[in-house]
Amino acid sequence: MLMKRLSAIGNWIATTVICVSAIAFIWQGGFFTNNSAMAAPAVNLIASSDAGDKVQEKAREDAGRAKNFIRDTADKVERTANKNASKVEDATDNSGNLIERKAKSDRNTIEKRAEEDAARTEKAVDNTKNAIERTVDNIKDAFSK
């Protein structure tokens, strides 16, 4: 019984300390706000324009990397489809039977779909990059007015 009470008191003290620490942390955070926006708004506008240019450049770089990744993935899928079709040809001794024709048909379908998927994904990457650039331009226009 005594241990239960001590445990309950310990839990209560621990909870109180955590709550008081959290309140103090949040309260003190208000004293570290960035007051430079009130002191020199023109400096922040210049900085925001530079930041916007950096965001746009980063979006272009990321889009380029994403497109390279997409293209590499499509190429790997196509190579794998070709390897599998070649294995079937080797296994059937290039006899041109139904299985071999089916493997070649599957290879062609896989290659076609890989190209279509890559093109669709690259278009989505371009659309996203363009949306980011338009948004940054709109924000820069809003700050410049």
Secondary structure, 3 states (H helix, E strand, C coil): CHHHHHHHHHHHHHHHHHHHHHHHHHHHHHHHCCCHHHHCHHHHHHHHHHHHHHHHHHHHHHHHHHHHHHHHHHHHHHHHHHHHHHHHHHHCCCCCCHHHHHHHHHHHHHHHHHHHHHHHHHHHHHHHHHHHHHHHHHHHHHHHC
